[in-house]
Amino acid sequence: MRLKVKKRGNSLSVIIPKELAAGLNVDDGDSLYLTKTPRGYELSAYDPEFAEEMEAAQKVMSRYRNALIELAK
């Protein structure tokens, strides 16, 4: 799919067609993430940094499961 780059003030923008936005599951105001890969760049609604933080949080929660259950009471 070909996207056009347009100048908006001092910035450049890309218009995303509805079909692509639906495939990315994004709407007005959502954030997209650009990740450099060996094959180029990847645009997605997936934030790899947030995923790493959530993985670390899940490890802590599973390790201290009983303590968190008691704190929730």
PDB file with one MODEL, atoms N, CA, C and O in Angstrom:
MODEL        1
ATOM      1  N   MET A   1       0.846  -1.168   0.000  1.00  0.00           N
ATOM      2  CA  MET A   1       0.000   0.000   0.000  1.00  0.00           C
ATOM      3  C   MET A   1       0.899   1.241   0.000  1.00  0.00           C
ATOM      4  O   MET A   1       1.894   1.303   0.722  1.00  0.00           O
ATOM      5  N   ARG A   2       0.542   2.187  -0.793  1.00  0.00           N
ATOM      6  CA  ARG A   2       1.330   3.409  -0.919  1.00  0.00           C
ATOM      7  C   ARG A   2       0.674   4.510  -0.096  1.00  0.00           C
ATOM      8  O   ARG A   2      -0.530   4.742  -0.204  1.00  0.00           O
ATOM      9  N   LEU A   3       1.477   5.192   0.734  1.00  0.00           N
ATOM     10  CA  LEU A   3       1.003   6.310   1.547  1.00  0.00           C
ATOM     11  C   LEU A   3       1.667   7.586   1.065  1.00  0.00           C
ATOM     12  O   LEU A   3       2.832   7.575   0.667  1.00  0.00           O
ATOM     13  N   LYS A   4       0.937   8.674   1.100  1.00  0.00           N
ATOM     14  CA  LYS A   4       1.497   9.961   0.691  1.00  0.00           C
ATOM     15  C   LYS A   4       1.887  10.776   1.913  1.00  0.00           C
ATOM     16  O   LYS A   4       1.189  10.781   2.928  1.00  0.00           O
ATOM     17  N   VAL A   5       3.010  11.459   1.797  1.00  0.00           N
ATOM     18  CA  VAL A   5       3.494  12.341   2.849  1.00  0.00           C
ATOM     19  C   VAL A   5       3.092  13.761   2.475  1.00  0.00           C
ATOM     20  O   VAL A   5       3.319  14.205   1.350  1.00  0.00           O
ATOM     21  N   LYS A   6       2.491  14.473   3.435  1.00  0.00           N
ATOM     22  CA  LYS A   6       2.040  15.848   3.203  1.00  0.00           C
ATOM     23  C   LYS A   6       2.664  16.769   4.246  1.00  0.00           C
ATOM     24  O   LYS A   6       2.895  16.371   5.388  1.00  0.00           O
ATOM     25  N   LYS A   7       2.930  17.997   3.838  1.00  0.00           N
ATOM     26  CA  LYS A   7       3.475  18.989   4.764  1.00  0.00           C
ATOM     27  C   LYS A   7       2.317  19.641   5.518  1.00  0.00           C
ATOM     28  O   LYS A   7       1.340  20.086   4.917  1.00  0.00           O
ATOM     29  N   ARG A   8       2.444  19.688   6.836  1.00  0.00           N
ATOM     30  CA  ARG A   8       1.461  20.336   7.715  1.00  0.00           C
ATOM     31  C   ARG A   8       2.227  21.275   8.636  1.00  0.00           C
ATOM     32  O   ARG A   8       2.818  20.834   9.621  1.00  0.00           O
ATOM     33  N   GLY A   9       2.220  22.554   8.325  1.00  0.00           N
ATOM     34  CA  GLY A   9       2.997  23.514   9.107  1.00  0.00           C
ATOM     35  C   GLY A   9       4.472  23.202   8.961  1.00  0.00           C
ATOM     36  O   GLY A   9       4.996  23.159   7.848  1.00  0.00           O
ATOM     37  N   ASN A  10       5.155  22.981  10.099  1.00  0.00           N
ATOM     38  CA  ASN A  10       6.580  22.644  10.081  1.00  0.00           C
ATOM     39  C   ASN A  10       6.818  21.145  10.129  1.00  0.00           C
ATOM     40  O   ASN A  10       7.962  20.705  10.234  1.00  0.00           O
ATOM     41  N   SER A  11       5.752  20.356  10.054  1.00  0.00           N
ATOM     42  CA  SER A  11       5.866  18.906  10.171  1.00  0.00           C
ATOM     43  C   SER A  11       5.438  18.216   8.892  1.00  0.00           C
ATOM     44  O   SER A  11       4.890  18.839   7.983  1.00  0.00           O
ATOM     45  N   LEU A  12       5.694  16.924   8.837  1.00  0.00           N
ATOM     46  CA  LEU A  12       5.218  16.086   7.751  1.00  0.00           C
ATOM     47  C   LEU A  12       4.214  15.100   8.331  1.00  0.00           C
ATOM     48  O   LEU A  12       4.369  14.646   9.465  1.00  0.00           O
ATOM     49  N   SER A  13       3.194  14.772   7.565  1.00  0.00           N
ATOM     50  CA  SER A  13       2.187  13.817   8.041  1.00  0.00           C
ATOM     51  C   SER A  13       1.907  12.787   6.966  1.00  0.00           C
ATOM     52  O   SER A  13       2.208  12.989   5.790  1.00  0.00           O
ATOM     53  N   VAL A  14       1.329  11.685   7.394  1.00  0.00           N
ATOM     54  CA  VAL A  14       0.940  10.606   6.497  1.00  0.00           C
ATOM     55  C   VAL A  14      -0.548  10.368   6.688  1.00  0.00           C
ATOM     56  O   VAL A  14      -1.018  10.237   7.818  1.00  0.00           O
ATOM     57  N   ILE A  15      -1.282  10.311   5.603  1.00  0.00           N
ATOM     58  CA  ILE A  15      -2.706  10.016   5.650  1.00  0.00           C
ATOM     59  C   ILE A  15      -2.864   8.501   5.598  1.00  0.00           C
ATOM     60  O   ILE A  15      -2.373   7.854   4.673  1.00  0.00           O
ATOM     61  N   ILE A  16      -3.549   7.934   6.591  1.00  0.00           N
ATOM     62  CA  ILE A  16      -3.758   6.493   6.652  1.00  0.00           C
ATOM     63  C   ILE A  16      -5.175   6.187   6.177  1.00  0.00           C
ATOM     64  O   ILE A  16      -6.135   6.693   6.757  1.00  0.00           O
ATOM     65  N   PRO A  17      -5.325   5.373   5.138  1.00  0.00           N
ATOM     66  CA  PRO A  17      -6.656   5.016   4.655  1.00  0.00           C
ATOM     67  C   PRO A  17      -7.461   4.253   5.714  1.00  0.00           C
ATOM     68  O   PRO A  17      -6.886   3.618   6.598  1.00  0.00           O
ATOM     69  N   LYS A  18      -8.780   4.320   5.620  1.00  0.00           N
ATOM     70  CA  LYS A  18      -9.654   3.661   6.591  1.00  0.00           C
ATOM     71  C   LYS A  18      -9.369   2.172   6.710  1.00  0.00           C
ATOM     72  O   LYS A  18      -9.395   1.619   7.809  1.00  0.00           O
ATOM     73  N   GLU A  19      -9.097   1.520   5.580  1.00  0.00           N
ATOM     74  CA  GLU A  19      -8.848   0.078   5.601  1.00  0.00           C
ATOM     75  C   GLU A  19      -7.620  -0.262   6.443  1.00  0.00           C
ATOM     76  O   GLU A  19      -7.627  -1.230   7.203  1.00  0.00           O
ATOM     77  N   LEU A  20      -6.569   0.543   6.300  1.00  0.00           N
ATOM     78  CA  LEU A  20      -5.349   0.314   7.061  1.00  0.00           C
ATOM     79  C   LEU A  20      -5.575   0.621   8.538  1.00  0.00           C
ATOM     80  O   LEU A  20      -5.101  -0.117   9.402  1.00  0.00           O
ATOM     81  N   ALA A  21      -6.291   1.695   8.834  1.00  0.00           N
ATOM     82  CA  ALA A  21      -6.588   2.049  10.223  1.00  0.00           C
ATOM     83  C   ALA A  21      -7.401   0.949  10.889  1.00  0.00           C
ATOM     84  O   ALA A  21      -7.176   0.629  12.056  1.00  0.00           O
ATOM     85  N   ALA A  22      -8.344   0.367  10.155  1.00  0.00           N
ATOM     86  CA  ALA A  22      -9.150  -0.725  10.707  1.00  0.00           C
ATOM     87  C   ALA A  22      -8.272  -1.944  10.973  1.00  0.00           C
ATOM     88  O   ALA A  22      -8.442  -2.621  11.987  1.00  0.00           O
ATOM     89  N   GLY A  23      -7.333  -2.228  10.067  1.00  0.00           N
ATOM     90  CA  GLY A  23      -6.428  -3.355  10.245  1.00  0.00           C
ATOM     91  C   GLY A  23      -5.478  -3.167  11.417  1.00  0.00           C
ATOM     92  O   GLY A  23      -5.103  -4.133  12.083  1.00  0.00           O
ATOM     93  N   LEU A  24      -5.090  -1.921  11.667  1.00  0.00           N
ATOM     94  CA  LEU A  24      -4.220  -1.612  12.809  1.00  0.00           C
ATOM     95  C   LEU A  24      -5.016  -1.463  14.099  1.00  0.00           C
ATOM     96  O   LEU A  24      -4.445  -1.398  15.187  1.00  0.00           O
ATOM     97  N   ASN A  25      -6.338  -1.410  13.967  1.00  0.00           N
ATOM     98  CA  ASN A  25      -7.247  -1.228  15.107  1.00  0.00           C
ATOM     99  C   ASN A  25      -6.958   0.090  15.829  1.00  0.00           C
ATOM    100  O   ASN A  25      -6.837   0.122  17.053  1.00  0.00           O
ATOM    101  N   VAL A  26      -6.848   1.177  15.058  1.00  0.00           N
ATOM    102  CA  VAL A  26      -6.606   2.503  15.612  1.00  0.00           C
ATOM    103  C   VAL A  26      -7.708   3.460  15.185  1.00  0.00           C
ATOM    104  O   VAL A  26      -8.373   3.261  14.168  1.00  0.00           O
ATOM    105  N   ASP A  27      -7.883   4.505  15.989  1.00  0.00           N
ATOM    106  CA  ASP A  27      -8.883   5.523  15.710  1.00  0.00           C
ATOM    107  C   ASP A  27      -8.255   6.885  15.976  1.00  0.00           C
ATOM    108  O   ASP A  27      -7.101   6.970  16.395  1.00  0.00           O
ATOM    109  N   ASP A  28      -9.000   7.927  15.736  1.00  0.00           N
ATOM    110  CA  ASP A  28      -8.531   9.294  15.921  1.00  0.00           C
ATOM    111  C   ASP A  28      -7.993   9.493  17.340  1.00  0.00           C
ATOM    112  O   ASP A  28      -8.677   9.180  18.314  1.00  0.00           O
ATOM    113  N   GLY A  29      -6.791  10.005  17.453  1.00  0.00           N
ATOM    114  CA  GLY A  29      -6.183  10.281  18.754  1.00  0.00           C
ATOM    115  C   GLY A  29      -5.323   9.154  19.294  1.00  0.00           C
ATOM    116  O   GLY A  29      -4.599   9.362  20.267  1.00  0.00           O
ATOM    117  N   ASP A  30      -5.374   7.958  18.698  1.00  0.00           N
ATOM    118  CA  ASP A  30      -4.545   6.845  19.152  1.00  0.00           C
ATOM    119  C   ASP A  30      -3.093   7.068  18.743  1.00  0.00           C
ATOM    120  O   ASP A  30      -2.799   7.887  17.871  1.00  0.00           O
ATOM    121  N   SER A  31      -2.201   6.337  19.374  1.00  0.00           N
ATOM    122  CA  SER A  31      -0.778   6.427  19.047  1.00  0.00           C
ATOM    123  C   SER A  31      -0.352   5.240  18.212  1.00  0.00           C
ATOM    124  O   SER A  31      -0.840   4.126  18.400  1.00  0.00           O
ATOM    125  N   LEU A  32       0.557   5.484  17.291  1.00  0.00           N
ATOM    126  CA  LEU A  32       1.186   4.432  16.506  1.00  0.00           C
ATOM    127  C   LEU A  32       2.675   4.444  16.814  1.00  0.00           C
ATOM    128  O   LEU A  32       3.228   5.481  17.180  1.00  0.00           O
ATOM    129  N   TYR A  33       3.325   3.300  16.668  1.00  0.00           N
ATOM    130  CA  TYR A  33       4.731   3.173  16.995  1.00  0.00           C
ATOM    131  C   TYR A  33       5.500   2.717  15.770  1.00  0.00           C
ATOM    132  O   TYR A  33       5.087   1.801  15.059  1.00  0.00           O
ATOM    133  N   LEU A  34       6.613   3.369  15.542  1.00  0.00           N
ATOM    134  CA  LEU A  34       7.488   3.047  14.425  1.00  0.00           C
ATOM    135  C   LEU A  34       8.706   2.334  14.996  1.00  0.00           C
ATOM    136  O   LEU A  34       9.428   2.886  15.825  1.00  0.00           O
ATOM    137  N   THR A  35       8.927   1.102  14.544  1.00  0.00           N
ATOM    138  CA  THR A  35      10.017   0.279  15.048  1.00  0.00           C
ATOM    139  C   THR A  35      10.949  -0.068  13.905  1.00  0.00           C
ATOM    140  O   THR A  35      10.501  -0.472  12.832  1.00  0.00           O
ATOM    141  N   LYS A  36      12.250   0.089  14.132  1.00  0.00           N
ATOM    142  CA  LYS A  36      13.232  -0.271  13.110  1.00  0.00           C
ATOM    143  C   LYS A  36      13.463  -1.776  13.174  1.00  0.00           C
ATOM    144  O   LYS A  36      13.725  -2.334  14.239  1.00  0.00           O
ATOM    145  N   THR A  37      13.362  -2.417  12.025  1.00  0.00           N
ATOM    146  CA  THR A  37      13.584  -3.861  11.921  1.00  0.00           C
ATOM    147  C   THR A  37      14.691  -4.098  10.901  1.00  0.00           C
ATOM    148  O   THR A  37      15.073  -3.173  10.185  1.00  0.00           O
ATOM    149  N   PRO A  38      15.214  -5.321  10.822  1.00  0.00           N
ATOM    150  CA  PRO A  38      16.254  -5.608   9.821  1.00  0.00           C
ATOM    151  C   PRO A  38      15.782  -5.370   8.382  1.00  0.00           C
ATOM    152  O   PRO A  38      16.598  -5.117   7.496  1.00  0.00           O
ATOM    153  N   ARG A  39      14.468  -5.451   8.151  1.00  0.00           N
ATOM    154  CA  ARG A  39      13.934  -5.270   6.800  1.00  0.00           C
ATOM    155  C   ARG A  39      13.478  -3.847   6.525  1.00  0.00           C
ATOM    156  O   ARG A  39      12.998  -3.563   5.427  1.00  0.00           O
ATOM    157  N   GLY A  40      13.613  -2.949   7.487  1.00  0.00           N
ATOM    158  CA  GLY A  40      13.162  -1.568   7.308  1.00  0.00           C
ATOM    159  C   GLY A  40      12.461  -1.082   8.564  1.00  0.00           C
ATOM    160  O   GLY A  40      12.932  -1.316   9.677  1.00  0.00           O
ATOM    161  N   TYR A  41      11.337  -0.407   8.382  1.00  0.00           N
ATOM    162  CA  TYR A  41      10.574   0.105   9.514  1.00  0.00           C
ATOM    163  C   TYR A  41       9.212  -0.554   9.556  1.00  0.00           C
ATOM    164  O   TYR A  41       8.651  -0.911   8.520  1.00  0.00           O
ATOM    165  N   GLU A  42       8.678  -0.715  10.772  1.00  0.00           N
ATOM    166  CA  GLU A  42       7.374  -1.326  10.967  1.00  0.00           C
ATOM    167  C   GLU A  42       6.492  -0.354  11.732  1.00  0.00           C
ATOM    168  O   GLU A  42       6.899   0.172  12.769  1.00  0.00           O
ATOM    169  N   LEU A  43       5.300  -0.115  11.234  1.00  0.00           N
ATOM    170  CA  LEU A  43       4.324   0.758  11.864  1.00  0.00           C
ATOM    171  C   LEU A  43       3.264  -0.112  12.507  1.00  0.00           C
ATOM    172  O   LEU A  43       2.658  -0.949  11.838  1.00  0.00           O
ATOM    173  N   SER A  44       3.030   0.078  13.809  1.00  0.00           N
ATOM    174  CA  SER A  44       2.028  -0.747  14.490  1.00  0.00           C
ATOM    175  C   SER A  44       1.422   0.011  15.659  1.00  0.00           C
ATOM    176  O   SER A  44       1.926   1.055  16.073  1.00  0.00           O
ATOM    177  N   ALA A  45       0.337  -0.533  16.177  1.00  0.00           N
ATOM    178  CA  ALA A  45      -0.305   0.016  17.368  1.00  0.00           C
ATOM    179  C   ALA A  45       0.298  -0.633  18.612  1.00  0.00           C
ATOM    180  O   ALA A  45      -0.123  -0.322  19.726  1.00  0.00           O
ATOM    181  N   TYR A  46       1.251  -1.507  18.451  1.00  0.00           N
ATOM    182  CA  TYR A  46       1.914  -2.256  19.517  1.00  0.00           C
ATOM    183  C   TYR A  46       3.133  -1.489  20.002  1.00  0.00           C
ATOM    184  O   TYR A  46       4.007  -1.137  19.208  1.00  0.00           O
ATOM    185  N   ASP A  47       3.195  -1.229  21.306  1.00  0.00           N
ATOM    186  CA  ASP A  47       4.332  -0.515  21.890  1.00  0.00           C
ATOM    187  C   ASP A  47       5.274  -1.529  22.530  1.00  0.00           C
ATOM    188  O   ASP A  47       4.952  -2.064  23.591  1.00  0.00           O
ATOM    189  N   PRO A  48       6.423  -1.811  21.923  1.00  0.00           N
ATOM    190  CA  PRO A  48       7.327  -2.830  22.471  1.00  0.00           C
ATOM    191  C   PRO A  48       7.859  -2.483  23.860  1.00  0.00           C
ATOM    192  O   PRO A  48       8.070  -3.386  24.668  1.00  0.00           O
ATOM    193  N   GLU A  49       8.081  -1.212  24.159  1.00  0.00           N
ATOM    194  CA  GLU A  49       8.569  -0.822  25.488  1.00  0.00           C
ATOM    195  C   GLU A  49       7.516  -1.113  26.547  1.00  0.00           C
ATOM    196  O   GLU A  49       7.842  -1.599  27.630  1.00  0.00           O
ATOM    197  N   PHE A  50       6.246  -0.817  26.242  1.00  0.00           N
ATOM    198  CA  PHE A  50       5.165  -1.088  27.181  1.00  0.00           C
ATOM    199  C   PHE A  50       5.021  -2.592  27.394  1.00  0.00           C
ATOM    200  O   PHE A  50       4.765  -3.036  28.513  1.00  0.00           O
ATOM    201  N   ALA A  51       5.181  -3.373  26.337  1.00  0.00           N
ATOM    202  CA  ALA A  51       5.082  -4.829  26.450  1.00  0.00           C
ATOM    203  C   ALA A  51       6.169  -5.371  27.382  1.00  0.00           C
ATOM    204  O   ALA A  51       5.906  -6.274  28.176  1.00  0.00           O
ATOM    205  N   GLU A  52       7.377  -4.832  27.290  1.00  0.00           N
ATOM    206  CA  GLU A  52       8.464  -5.253  28.182  1.00  0.00           C
ATOM    207  C   GLU A  52       8.134  -4.915  29.631  1.00  0.00           C
ATOM    208  O   GLU A  52       8.375  -5.725  30.526  1.00  0.00           O
ATOM    209  N   GLU A  53       7.585  -3.726  29.869  1.00  0.00           N
ATOM    210  CA  GLU A  53       7.214  -3.315  31.223  1.00  0.00           C
ATOM    211  C   GLU A  53       6.119  -4.218  31.780  1.00  0.00           C
ATOM    212  O   GLU A  53       6.159  -4.591  32.952  1.00  0.00           O
ATOM    213  N   MET A  54       5.145  -4.570  30.950  1.00  0.00           N
ATOM    214  CA  MET A  54       4.061  -5.445  31.395  1.00  0.00           C
ATOM    215  C   MET A  54       4.575  -6.850  31.696  1.00  0.00           C
ATOM    216  O   MET A  54       4.103  -7.494  32.633  1.00  0.00           O
ATOM    217  N   GLU A  55       5.526  -7.324  30.918  1.00  0.00           N
ATOM    218  CA  GLU A  55       6.113  -8.639  31.170  1.00  0.00           C
ATOM    219  C   GLU A  55       6.827  -8.654  32.520  1.00  0.00           C
ATOM    220  O   GLU A  55       6.713  -9.622  33.272  1.00  0.00           O
ATOM    221  N   ALA A  56       7.559  -7.590  32.827  1.00  0.00           N
ATOM    222  CA  ALA A  56       8.241  -7.486  34.119  1.00  0.00           C
ATOM    223  C   ALA A  56       7.224  -7.418  35.255  1.00  0.00           C
ATOM    224  O   ALA A  56       7.423  -8.034  36.302  1.00  0.00           O
ATOM    225  N   ALA A  57       6.130  -6.671  35.057  1.00  0.00           N
ATOM    226  CA  ALA A  57       5.091  -6.572  36.080  1.00  0.00           C
ATOM    227  C   ALA A  57       4.430  -7.928  36.316  1.00  0.00           C
ATOM    228  O   ALA A  57       4.131  -8.274  37.459  1.00  0.00           O
ATOM    229  N   GLN A  58       4.200  -8.689  35.268  1.00  0.00           N
ATOM    230  CA  GLN A  58       3.582 -10.011  35.414  1.00  0.00           C
ATOM    231  C   GLN A  58       4.485 -10.956  36.190  1.00  0.00           C
ATOM    232  O   GLN A  58       3.995 -11.767  36.976  1.00  0.00           O
ATOM    233  N   LYS A  59       5.794 -10.868  35.986  1.00  0.00           N
ATOM    234  CA  LYS A  59       6.730 -11.701  36.743  1.00  0.00           C
ATOM    235  C   LYS A  59       6.662 -11.362  38.227  1.00  0.00           C
ATOM    236  O   LYS A  59       6.644 -12.257  39.071  1.00  0.00           O
ATOM    237  N   VAL A  60       6.624 -10.072  38.543  1.00  0.00           N
ATOM    238  CA  VAL A  60       6.540  -9.643  39.943  1.00  0.00           C
ATOM    239  C   VAL A  60       5.217 -10.102  40.549  1.00  0.00           C
ATOM    240  O   VAL A  60       5.184 -10.605  41.672  1.00  0.00           O
ATOM    241  N   MET A  61       4.125  -9.928  39.802  1.00  0.00           N
ATOM    242  CA  MET A  61       2.812 -10.309  40.324  1.00  0.00           C
ATOM    243  C   MET A  61       2.718 -11.815  40.564  1.00  0.00           C
ATOM    244  O   MET A  61       2.099 -12.243  41.539  1.00  0.00           O
ATOM    245  N   SER A  62       3.317 -12.618  39.697  1.00  0.00           N
ATOM    246  CA  SER A  62       3.256 -14.066  39.908  1.00  0.00           C
ATOM    247  C   SER A  62       4.145 -14.483  41.073  1.00  0.00           C
ATOM    248  O   SER A  62       3.824 -15.422  41.801  1.00  0.00           O
ATOM    249  N   ARG A  63       5.261 -13.785  41.245  1.00  0.00           N
ATOM    250  CA  ARG A  63       6.169 -14.118  42.345  1.00  0.00           C
ATOM    251  C   ARG A  63       5.560 -13.752  43.698  1.00  0.00           C
ATOM    252  O   ARG A  63       5.707 -14.503  44.662  1.00  0.00           O
ATOM    253  N   TYR A  64       4.883 -12.616  43.780  1.00  0.00           N
ATOM    254  CA  TYR A  64       4.310 -12.143  45.043  1.00  0.00           C
ATOM    255  C   TYR A  64       2.783 -12.245  45.033  1.00  0.00           C
ATOM    256  O   TYR A  64       2.093 -11.392  45.591  1.00  0.00           O
ATOM    257  N   ARG A  65       2.267 -13.292  44.396  1.00  0.00           N
ATOM    258  CA  ARG A  65       0.832 -13.467  44.227  1.00  0.00           C
ATOM    259  C   ARG A  65       0.088 -13.454  45.566  1.00  0.00           C
ATOM    260  O   ARG A  65      -0.893 -12.726  45.723  1.00  0.00           O
ATOM    261  N   ASN A  66       0.545 -14.244  46.517  1.00  0.00           N
ATOM    262  CA  ASN A  66      -0.135 -14.346  47.816  1.00  0.00           C
ATOM    263  C   ASN A  66      -0.122 -13.010  48.567  1.00  0.00           C
ATOM    264  O   ASN A  66      -1.122 -12.629  49.176  1.00  0.00           O
ATOM    265  N   ALA A  67       0.994 -12.310  48.522  1.00  0.00           N
ATOM    266  CA  ALA A  67       1.078 -11.015  49.188  1.00  0.00           C
ATOM    267  C   ALA A  67       0.112 -10.009  48.546  1.00  0.00           C
ATOM    268  O   ALA A  67      -0.530  -9.229  49.249  1.00  0.00           O
ATOM    269  N   LEU A  68       0.013 -10.029  47.238  1.00  0.00           N
ATOM    270  CA  LEU A  68      -0.904  -9.112  46.554  1.00  0.00           C
ATOM    271  C   LEU A  68      -2.364  -9.456  46.850  1.00  0.00           C
ATOM    272  O   LEU A  68      -3.205  -8.563  46.951  1.00  0.00           O
ATOM    273  N   ILE A  69      -2.662 -10.741  46.989  1.00  0.00           N
ATOM    274  CA  ILE A  69      -4.032 -11.140  47.353  1.00  0.00           C
ATOM    275  C   ILE A  69      -4.366 -10.622  48.739  1.00  0.00           C
ATOM    276  O   ILE A  69      -5.465 -10.115  48.962  1.00  0.00           O
ATOM    277  N   GLU A  70      -3.431 -10.743  49.676  1.00  0.00           N
ATOM    278  CA  GLU A  70      -3.668 -10.237  51.038  1.00  0.00           C
ATOM    279  C   GLU A  70      -3.819  -8.733  51.051  1.00  0.00           C
ATOM    280  O   GLU A  70      -4.667  -8.208  51.773  1.00  0.00           O
ATOM    281  N   LEU A  71      -3.021  -8.024  50.271  1.00  0.00           N
ATOM    282  CA  LEU A  71      -3.124  -6.570  50.217  1.00  0.00           C
ATOM    283  C   LEU A  71      -4.444  -6.121  49.598  1.00  0.00           C
ATOM    284  O   LEU A  71      -4.947  -5.046  49.925  1.00  0.00           O
ATOM    285  N   ALA A  72      -5.002  -6.924  48.717  1.00  0.00           N
ATOM    286  CA  ALA A  72      -6.253  -6.563  48.062  1.00  0.00           C
ATOM    287  C   ALA A  72      -7.456  -6.699  48.988  1.00  0.00           C
ATOM    288  O   ALA A  72      -8.518  -6.148  48.696  1.00  0.00           O
ATOM    289  N   LYS A  73      -7.313  -7.421  50.094  1.00  0.00           N
ATOM    290  CA  LYS A  73      -8.448  -7.628  51.022  1.00  0.00           C
ATOM    291  C   LYS A  73      -8.793  -6.384  51.792  1.00  0.00           C
ATOM    292  O   LYS A  73      -9.717  -6.397  52.605  1.00  0.00           O
TER     293      LYS A  73
ENDMDL
END
